[in-house]
Amino acid sequence: MTGQAEKARREYMAEWRKKNADKVRESDARYWERRAKAQLQANGQKETPAAIAEAAAEIRRAYFREWGKKNRDKRRAATARYWERKAEKIANEQRTGRKEH
């Protein structure tokens, strides 16, 4: 895939995720539940709904905790981009006198 095609796909998927947040949430929940079930089976534990939910939450937290440690520079860059866009938006609003959404 060319860089331009990848960019277009990324933009489309970002828009789709915004419009279908409930579907994304359900899909994510199913993913973490599958991981939790596999872990419970591997450890020989019972697969009750409460145990699955608890394990899924813990696996998800652990994953994102590790991701955050490994990608600290990405998080900082994303935060910097956020504040730059926010400052740019405020400057545009002050210059034009119109509030952006």
N, CA, C and O atoms as CSV, one atom per row, in Angstrom:
chain,resi,resn,atom,element,x,y,z
A,1,MET,N,N,0.846,-1.172,0.000
A,1,MET,CA,C,0.000,0.000,0.000
A,1,MET,C,C,0.898,1.244,0.000
A,1,MET,O,O,1.882,1.307,0.737
A,2,THR,N,N,0.559,2.203,-0.810
A,2,THR,CA,C,1.361,3.421,-0.868
A,2,THR,C,C,1.104,4.268,0.379
A,2,THR,O,O,0.135,4.053,1.108
A,3,GLY,N,N,1.976,5.213,0.600
A,3,GLY,CA,C,1.818,6.084,1.768
A,3,GLY,C,C,0.523,6.868,1.725
A,3,GLY,O,O,-0.130,7.079,2.747
A,4,GLN,N,N,0.160,7.302,0.515
A,4,GLN,CA,C,-1.070,8.074,0.362
A,4,GLN,C,C,-2.296,7.211,0.650
A,4,GLN,O,O,-3.246,7.663,1.289
A,5,ALA,N,N,-2.270,5.965,0.173
A,5,ALA,CA,C,-3.380,5.049,0.409
A,5,ALA,C,C,-3.498,4.714,1.890
A,5,ALA,O,O,-4.601,4.639,2.431
A,6,GLU,N,N,-2.363,4.515,2.537
A,6,GLU,CA,C,-2.376,4.215,3.973
A,6,GLU,C,C,-2.957,5.379,4.759
A,6,GLU,O,O,-3.735,5.186,5.693
A,7,LYS,N,N,-2.573,6.588,4.372
A,7,LYS,CA,C,-3.085,7.779,5.055
A,7,LYS,C,C,-4.601,7.883,4.881
A,7,LYS,O,O,-5.319,8.175,5.837
A,8,ALA,N,N,-5.081,7.644,3.666
A,8,ALA,CA,C,-6.519,7.693,3.398
A,8,ALA,C,C,-7.255,6.629,4.208
A,8,ALA,O,O,-8.321,6.891,4.765
A,9,ARG,N,N,-6.682,5.430,4.270
A,9,ARG,CA,C,-7.294,4.344,5.044
A,9,ARG,C,C,-7.346,4.699,6.526
A,9,ARG,O,O,-8.360,4.486,7.191
A,10,ARG,N,N,-6.236,5.244,7.038
A,10,ARG,CA,C,-6.183,5.643,8.453
A,10,ARG,C,C,-7.249,6.682,8.766
A,10,ARG,O,O,-7.942,6.590,9.779
A,11,GLU,N,N,-7.373,7.674,7.885
A,11,GLU,CA,C,-8.373,8.723,8.094
A,11,GLU,C,C,-9.790,8.148,8.054
A,11,GLU,O,O,-10.637,8.500,8.875
A,12,TYR,N,N,-10.035,7.257,7.086
A,12,TYR,CA,C,-11.356,6.638,6.980
A,12,TYR,C,C,-11.676,5.842,8.242
A,12,TYR,O,O,-12.768,5.966,8.797
A,13,MET,N,N,-10.720,5.021,8.697
A,13,MET,CA,C,-10.956,4.187,9.876
A,13,MET,C,C,-11.132,5.042,11.125
A,13,MET,O,O,-11.937,4.697,11.990
A,14,ALA,N,N,-10.408,6.134,11.241
A,14,ALA,CA,C,-10.566,7.030,12.391
A,14,ALA,C,C,-11.978,7.600,12.406
A,14,ALA,O,O,-12.619,7.661,13.455
A,15,GLU,N,N,-12.459,8.016,11.237
A,15,GLU,CA,C,-13.815,8.553,11.132
A,15,GLU,C,C,-14.848,7.477,11.446
A,15,GLU,O,O,-15.834,7.732,12.138
A,16,TRP,N,N,-14.612,6.265,10.927
A,16,TRP,CA,C,-15.539,5.150,11.174
A,16,TRP,C,C,-15.606,4.842,12.666
A,16,TRP,O,O,-16.686,4.614,13.212
A,17,ARG,N,N,-14.442,4.836,13.324
A,17,ARG,CA,C,-14.414,4.551,14.764
A,17,ARG,C,C,-15.172,5.601,15.558
A,17,ARG,O,O,-15.827,5.280,16.550
A,18,LYS,N,N,-15.085,6.863,15.125
A,18,LYS,CA,C,-15.826,7.928,15.807
A,18,LYS,C,C,-17.325,7.722,15.655
A,18,LYS,O,O,-18.082,7.877,16.613
A,19,LYS,N,N,-17.751,7.370,14.437
A,19,LYS,CA,C,-19.180,7.183,14.174
A,19,LYS,C,C,-19.730,5.922,14.814
A,19,LYS,O,O,-20.914,5.868,15.147
A,20,ASN,N,N,-18.895,4.907,14.993
A,20,ASN,CA,C,-19.335,3.604,15.500
A,20,ASN,C,C,-18.633,3.246,16.800
A,20,ASN,O,O,-18.137,2.131,16.961
A,21,ALA,N,N,-18.593,4.193,17.724
A,21,ALA,CA,C,-17.877,3.985,18.989
A,21,ALA,C,C,-18.418,2.791,19.760
A,21,ALA,O,O,-17.655,2.077,20.411
A,22,ASP,N,N,-19.737,2.562,19.694
A,22,ASP,CA,C,-20.318,1.432,20.420
A,22,ASP,C,C,-19.830,0.103,19.846
A,22,ASP,O,O,-19.563,-0.832,20.601
A,23,LYS,N,N,-19.710,0.007,18.530
A,23,LYS,CA,C,-19.205,-1.229,17.909
A,23,LYS,C,C,-17.746,-1.467,18.279
A,23,LYS,O,O,-17.337,-2.598,18.543
A,24,VAL,N,N,-16.972,-0.392,18.296
A,24,VAL,CA,C,-15.561,-0.499,18.658
A,24,VAL,C,C,-15.431,-0.972,20.103
A,24,VAL,O,O,-14.611,-1.837,20.408
A,25,ARG,N,N,-16.249,-0.397,20.993
A,25,ARG,CA,C,-16.228,-0.781,22.406
A,25,ARG,C,C,-16.570,-2.257,22.586
A,25,ARG,O,O,-15.907,-2.969,23.341
A,26,GLU,N,N,-17.622,-2.714,21.879
A,26,GLU,CA,C,-18.024,-4.126,21.974
A,26,GLU,C,C,-16.934,-5.045,21.453
A,26,GLU,O,O,-16.634,-6.069,22.067
A,27,SER,N,N,-16.341,-4.683,20.325
A,27,SER,CA,C,-15.276,-5.484,19.739
A,27,SER,C,C,-14.083,-5.576,20.689
A,27,SER,O,O,-13.519,-6.652,20.888
A,28,ASP,N,N,-13.703,-4.438,21.272
A,28,ASP,CA,C,-12.595,-4.420,22.231
A,28,ASP,C,C,-12.898,-5.303,23.438
A,28,ASP,O,O,-12.036,-6.048,23.904
A,29,ALA,N,N,-14.127,-5.215,23.938
A,29,ALA,CA,C,-14.511,-6.021,25.108
A,29,ALA,C,C,-14.417,-7.507,24.774
A,29,ALA,O,O,-13.923,-8.295,25.581
A,30,ARG,N,N,-14.888,-7.892,23.587
A,30,ARG,CA,C,-14.812,-9.309,23.191
A,30,ARG,C,C,-13.365,-9.772,23.088
A,30,ARG,O,O,-13.036,-10.891,23.480
A,31,TYR,N,N,-12.498,-8.906,22.557
A,31,TYR,CA,C,-11.082,-9.247,22.436
A,31,TYR,C,C,-10.477,-9.545,23.799
A,31,TYR,O,O,-9.823,-10.572,23.977
A,32,TRP,N,N,-10.691,-8.648,24.768
A,32,TRP,CA,C,-10.105,-8.848,26.095
A,32,TRP,C,C,-10.736,-10.034,26.804
A,32,TRP,O,O,-10.059,-10.712,27.578
A,33,GLU,N,N,-12.027,-10.308,26.559
A,33,GLU,CA,C,-12.674,-11.489,27.141
A,33,GLU,C,C,-12.062,-12.771,26.591
A,33,GLU,O,O,-11.858,-13.731,27.334
A,34,ARG,N,N,-11.770,-12.793,25.291
A,34,ARG,CA,C,-11.117,-13.979,24.706
A,34,ARG,C,C,-9.754,-14.203,25.326
A,34,ARG,O,O,-9.390,-15.335,25.644
A,35,ARG,N,N,-9.002,-13.136,25.498
A,35,ARG,CA,C,-7.682,-13.260,26.132
A,35,ARG,C,C,-7.816,-13.769,27.566
A,35,ARG,O,O,-7.022,-14.596,28.014
A,36,ALA,N,N,-8.832,-13.267,28.286
A,36,ALA,CA,C,-9.049,-13.676,29.675
A,36,ALA,C,C,-9.434,-15.148,29.744
A,36,ALA,O,O,-8.924,-15.886,30.588
A,37,LYS,N,N,-10.339,-15.583,28.854
A,37,LYS,CA,C,-10.739,-16.989,28.843
A,37,LYS,C,C,-9.545,-17.895,28.584
A,37,LYS,O,O,-9.391,-18.925,29.239
A,38,ALA,N,N,-8.709,-17.519,27.640
A,38,ALA,CA,C,-7.521,-18.322,27.327
A,38,ALA,C,C,-6.602,-18.408,28.539
A,38,ALA,O,O,-6.047,-19.468,28.829
A,39,GLN,N,N,-6.440,-17.290,29.246
A,39,GLN,CA,C,-5.583,-17.291,30.424
A,39,GLN,C,C,-6.172,-18.165,31.532
A,39,GLN,O,O,-5.449,-18.921,32.180
A,40,LEU,N,N,-7.487,-18.061,31.748
A,40,LEU,CA,C,-8.124,-18.869,32.780
A,40,LEU,C,C,-8.013,-20.356,32.446
A,40,LEU,O,O,-7.766,-21.176,33.330
A,41,GLN,N,N,-8.196,-20.701,31.175
A,41,GLN,CA,C,-8.059,-22.099,30.770
A,41,GLN,C,C,-6.631,-22.591,30.989
A,41,GLN,O,O,-6.417,-23.700,31.478
A,42,ALA,N,N,-5.668,-21.768,30.626
A,42,ALA,CA,C,-4.260,-22.147,30.771
A,42,ALA,C,C,-3.895,-22.344,32.242
A,42,ALA,O,O,-3.055,-23.183,32.566
A,43,ASN,N,N,-4.524,-21.574,33.131
A,43,ASN,CA,C,-4.235,-21.695,34.562
A,43,ASN,C,C,-5.133,-22.718,35.251
A,43,ASN,O,O,-4.970,-22.981,36.442
A,44,GLY,N,N,-6.081,-23.300,34.510
A,44,GLY,CA,C,-6.979,-24.294,35.077
A,44,GLY,C,C,-8.006,-23.716,36.031
A,44,GLY,O,O,-8.445,-24.401,36.954
A,45,GLN,N,N,-8.395,-22.471,35.825
A,45,GLN,CA,C,-9.360,-21.819,36.696
A,45,GLN,C,C,-10.748,-21.877,36.066
A,45,GLN,O,O,-10.893,-22.091,34.863
A,46,LYS,N,N,-11.777,-21.680,36.915
A,46,LYS,CA,C,-13.155,-21.689,36.422
A,46,LYS,C,C,-13.422,-20.445,35.581
A,46,LYS,O,O,-12.899,-19.364,35.851
A,47,GLU,N,N,-14.251,-20.629,34.556
A,47,GLU,CA,C,-14.575,-19.530,33.647
A,47,GLU,C,C,-15.954,-18.963,33.948
A,47,GLU,O,O,-16.853,-19.039,33.110
A,48,THR,N,N,-16.127,-18.398,35.132
A,48,THR,CA,C,-17.399,-17.761,35.469
A,48,THR,C,C,-17.406,-16.363,34.842
A,48,THR,O,O,-16.342,-15.793,34.597
A,49,PRO,N,N,-18.582,-15.810,34.582
A,49,PRO,CA,C,-18.631,-14.461,34.000
A,49,PRO,C,C,-17.877,-13.418,34.833
A,49,PRO,O,O,-17.224,-12.531,34.283
A,50,ALA,N,N,-17.970,-13.532,36.149
A,50,ALA,CA,C,-17.267,-12.586,37.013
A,50,ALA,C,C,-15.755,-12.754,36.888
A,50,ALA,O,O,-15.018,-11.769,36.836
A,51,ALA,N,N,-15.298,-14.002,36.841
A,51,ALA,CA,C,-13.861,-14.274,36.725
A,51,ALA,C,C,-13.332,-13.781,35.380
A,51,ALA,O,O,-12.234,-13.231,35.295
A,52,ILE,N,N,-14.131,-13.987,34.329
A,52,ILE,CA,C,-13.719,-13.535,32.999
A,52,ILE,C,C,-13.623,-12.009,32.970
A,52,ILE,O,O,-12.650,-11.454,32.459
A,53,ALA,N,N,-14.627,-11.339,33.516
A,53,ALA,CA,C,-14.628,-9.876,33.526
A,53,ALA,C,C,-13.443,-9.329,34.320
A,53,ALA,O,O,-12.784,-8.381,33.892
A,54,GLU,N,N,-13.180,-9.926,35.469
A,54,GLU,CA,C,-12.072,-9.476,36.309
A,54,GLU,C,C,-10.727,-9.706,35.619
A,54,GLU,O,O,-9.863,-8.829,35.617
A,55,ALA,N,N,-10.560,-10.896,35.033
A,55,ALA,CA,C,-9.309,-11.206,34.343
A,55,ALA,C,C,-9.126,-10.308,33.126
A,55,ALA,O,O,-8.017,-9.846,32.859
A,56,ALA,N,N,-10.205,-10.057,32.386
A,56,ALA,CA,C,-10.122,-9.197,31.206
A,56,ALA,C,C,-9.676,-7.792,31.594
A,56,ALA,O,O,-8.826,-7.197,30.932
A,57,ALA,N,N,-10.255,-7.266,32.672
A,57,ALA,CA,C,-9.886,-5.928,33.124
A,57,ALA,C,C,-8.419,-5.877,33.533
A,57,ALA,O,O,-7.713,-4.923,33.207
A,58,GLU,N,N,-7.967,-6.890,34.238
A,58,GLU,CA,C,-6.584,-6.917,34.696
A,58,GLU,C,C,-5.612,-7.062,33.524
A,58,GLU,O,O,-4.577,-6.396,33.493
A,59,ILE,N,N,-5.935,-7.922,32.568
A,59,ILE,CA,C,-5.063,-8.110,31.395
A,59,ILE,C,C,-4.975,-6.812,30.606
A,59,ILE,O,O,-3.894,-6.415,30.169
A,60,ARG,N,N,-6.116,-6.151,30.425
A,60,ARG,CA,C,-6.153,-4.898,29.679
A,60,ARG,C,C,-5.321,-3.823,30.386
A,60,ARG,O,O,-4.536,-3.123,29.747
A,61,ARG,N,N,-5.496,-3.696,31.705
A,61,ARG,CA,C,-4.717,-2.712,32.467
A,61,ARG,C,C,-3.217,-2.992,32.350
A,61,ARG,O,O,-2.421,-2.078,32.134
A,62,ALA,N,N,-2.842,-4.271,32.494
A,62,ALA,CA,C,-1.429,-4.639,32.432
A,62,ALA,C,C,-0.849,-4.329,31.048
A,62,ALA,O,O,0.268,-3.828,30.925
A,63,TYR,N,N,-1.634,-4.637,30.014
A,63,TYR,CA,C,-1.169,-4.375,28.649
A,63,TYR,C,C,-0.904,-2.891,28.449
A,63,TYR,O,O,0.163,-2.512,27.965
A,64,PHE,N,N,-1.862,-2.046,28.817
A,64,PHE,CA,C,-1.696,-0.615,28.597
A,64,PHE,C,C,-0.647,-0.002,29.509
A,64,PHE,O,O,-0.003,0.980,29.139
A,65,ARG,N,N,-0.467,-0.567,30.693
A,65,ARG,CA,C,0.595,-0.099,31.582
A,65,ARG,C,C,1.955,-0.351,30.919
A,65,ARG,O,O,2.816,0.529,30.901
A,66,GLU,N,N,2.140,-1.559,30.375
A,66,GLU,CA,C,3.389,-1.899,29.698
A,66,GLU,C,C,3.570,-1.075,28.433
A,66,GLU,O,O,4.669,-0.599,28.149
A,67,TRP,N,N,2.493,-0.906,27.672
A,67,TRP,CA,C,2.563,-0.112,26.442
A,67,TRP,C,C,3.003,1.305,26.772
A,67,TRP,O,O,3.835,1.885,26.075
A,68,GLY,N,N,2.437,1.861,27.844
A,68,GLY,CA,C,2.791,3.217,28.243
A,68,GLY,C,C,4.252,3.351,28.625
A,68,GLY,O,O,4.887,4.366,28.338
A,69,LYS,N,N,4.784,2.323,29.277
A,69,LYS,CA,C,6.194,2.358,29.658
A,69,LYS,C,C,7.086,2.304,28.420
A,69,LYS,O,O,8.073,3.033,28.324
A,70,LYS,N,N,6.729,1.428,27.470
A,70,LYS,CA,C,7.543,1.257,26.266
A,70,LYS,C,C,7.449,2.444,25.317
A,70,LYS,O,O,8.397,2.738,24.589
A,71,ASN,N,N,6.317,3.122,25.324
A,71,ASN,CA,C,6.044,4.162,24.337
A,71,ASN,C,C,5.891,5.539,24.965
A,71,ASN,O,O,5.080,6.351,24.521
A,72,ARG,N,N,6.661,5.785,25.976
A,72,ARG,CA,C,6.580,7.063,26.676
A,72,ARG,C,C,6.795,8.228,25.712
A,72,ARG,O,O,6.125,9.256,25.811
A,73,ASP,N,N,7.729,8.063,24.782
A,73,ASP,CA,C,8.000,9.138,23.827
A,73,ASP,C,C,6.808,9.378,22.902
A,73,ASP,O,O,6.526,10.524,22.551
A,74,LYS,N,N,6.105,8.318,22.502
A,74,LYS,CA,C,4.914,8.467,21.666
A,74,LYS,C,C,3.815,9.201,22.429
A,74,LYS,O,O,3.130,10.060,21.874
A,75,ARG,N,N,3.654,8.858,23.693
A,75,ARG,CA,C,2.632,9.518,24.512
A,75,ARG,C,C,2.937,11.000,24.657
A,75,ARG,O,O,2.042,11.838,24.549
A,76,ARG,N,N,4.210,11.323,24.903
A,76,ARG,CA,C,4.598,12.722,25.047
A,76,ARG,C,C,4.381,13.492,23.747
A,76,ARG,O,O,3.917,14.632,23.760
A,77,ALA,N,N,4.723,12.858,22.624
A,77,ALA,CA,C,4.547,13.519,21.321
A,77,ALA,C,C,3.061,13.754,21.039
A,77,ALA,O,O,2.681,14.808,20.530
A,78,ALA,N,N,2.224,12.766,21.371
A,78,ALA,CA,C,0.786,12.901,21.152
A,78,ALA,C,C,0.216,14.018,22.028
A,78,ALA,O,O,-0.628,14.792,21.577
A,79,THR,N,N,0.671,14.100,23.260
A,79,THR,CA,C,0.209,15.155,24.160
A,79,THR,C,C,0.638,16.527,23.631
A,79,THR,O,O,-0.137,17.483,23.659
A,80,ALA,N,N,1.870,16.609,23.152
A,80,ALA,CA,C,2.361,17.873,22.599
A,80,ALA,C,C,1.538,18.278,21.375
A,80,ALA,O,O,1.181,19.447,21.227
A,81,ARG,N,N,1.236,17.312,20.493
A,81,ARG,CA,C,0.417,17.614,19.305
A,81,ARG,C,C,-0.969,18.086,19.715
A,81,ARG,O,O,-1.512,19.008,19.105
A,82,TYR,N,N,-1.551,17.467,20.741
A,82,TYR,CA,C,-2.868,17.857,21.219
A,82,TYR,C,C,-2.868,19.321,21.641
A,82,TYR,O,O,-3.737,20.090,21.231
A,83,TRP,N,N,-1.895,19.704,22.458
A,83,TRP,CA,C,-1.857,21.073,22.969
A,83,TRP,C,C,-1.513,22.076,21.880
A,83,TRP,O,O,-1.974,23.217,21.918
A,84,GLU,N,N,-0.700,21.658,20.904
A,84,GLU,CA,C,-0.409,22.539,19.777
A,84,GLU,C,C,-1.672,22.809,18.970
A,84,GLU,O,O,-1.939,23.952,18.598
A,85,ARG,N,N,-2.449,21.762,18.698
A,85,ARG,CA,C,-3.710,21.935,17.956
A,85,ARG,C,C,-4.682,22.801,18.738
A,85,ARG,O,O,-5.372,23.642,18.162
A,86,LYS,N,N,-4.736,22.600,20.042
A,86,LYS,CA,C,-5.642,23.385,20.881
A,86,LYS,C,C,-5.247,24.864,20.857
A,86,LYS,O,O,-6.110,25.734,20.738
A,87,ALA,N,N,-3.951,25.150,20.969
A,87,ALA,CA,C,-3.476,26.532,20.935
A,87,ALA,C,C,-3.754,27.158,19.570
A,87,ALA,O,O,-4.139,28.324,19.482
A,88,GLU,N,N,-3.559,26.379,18.509
A,88,GLU,CA,C,-3.835,26.868,17.155
A,88,GLU,C,C,-5.318,27.184,16.984
A,88,GLU,O,O,-5.679,28.189,16.373
A,89,LYS,N,N,-6.162,26.330,17.523
A,89,LYS,CA,C,-7.607,26.537,17.442
A,89,LYS,C,C,-8.014,27.815,18.174
A,89,LYS,O,O,-8.809,28.601,17.660
A,90,ILE,N,N,-7.477,28.019,19.358
A,90,ILE,CA,C,-7.784,29.226,20.137
A,90,ILE,C,C,-7.300,30.471,19.398
A,90,ILE,O,O,-8.002,31.483,19.364
A,91,ALA,N,N,-6.107,30.406,18.807
A,91,ALA,CA,C,-5.574,31.544,18.066
A,91,ALA,C,C,-6.469,31.860,16.863
A,91,ALA,O,O,-6.734,33.027,16.576
A,92,ASN,N,N,-6.931,30.827,16.165
A,92,ASN,CA,C,-7.832,31.028,15.023
A,92,ASN,C,C,-9.141,31.669,15.475
A,92,ASN,O,O,-9.667,32.561,14.810
A,93,GLU,N,N,-9.664,31.204,16.618
A,93,GLU,CA,C,-10.922,31.761,17.134
A,93,GLU,C,C,-10.755,33.235,17.483
A,93,GLU,O,O,-11.635,34.050,17.206
A,94,GLN,N,N,-9.621,33.569,18.093
A,94,GLN,CA,C,-9.382,34.966,18.472
A,94,GLN,C,C,-9.191,35.843,17.240
A,94,GLN,O,O,-9.644,36.987,17.204
A,95,ARG,N,N,-8.511,35.292,16.225
A,95,ARG,CA,C,-8.241,36.063,15.013
A,95,ARG,C,C,-9.519,36.282,14.203
A,95,ARG,O,O,-9.760,37.384,13.709
A,96,THR,N,N,-10.346,35.228,14.065
A,96,THR,CA,C,-11.549,35.325,13.242
A,96,THR,C,C,-12.764,35.801,14.015
A,96,THR,O,O,-13.710,36.323,13.427
A,97,GLY,N,N,-12.746,35.625,15.330
A,97,GLY,CA,C,-13.897,36.010,16.139
A,97,GLY,C,C,-15.001,34.958,16.130
A,97,GLY,O,O,-16.052,35.152,16.742
A,98,ARG,N,N,-14.764,33.846,15.437
A,98,ARG,CA,C,-15.751,32.749,15.402
A,98,ARG,C,C,-15.247,31.565,16.200
A,98,ARG,O,O,-14.059,31.244,16.185
A,99,LYS,N,N,-16.163,30.925,16.892
A,99,LYS,CA,C,-15.799,29.770,17.700
A,99,LYS,C,C,-15.863,28.511,16.837
A,99,LYS,O,O,-16.857,28.265,16.154
A,100,GLU,N,N,-14.784,27.714,16.878
A,100,GLU,CA,C,-14.749,26.439,16.137
A,100,GLU,C,C,-15.286,25.337,17.033
A,100,GLU,O,O,-15.266,25.436,18.260
A,101,HIS,N,N,-15.762,24.295,16.392
A,101,HIS,CA,C,-16.261,23.149,17.167
A,101,HIS,C,C,-15.233,22.072,17.237
A,101,HIS,O,O,-15.472,21.029,17.847
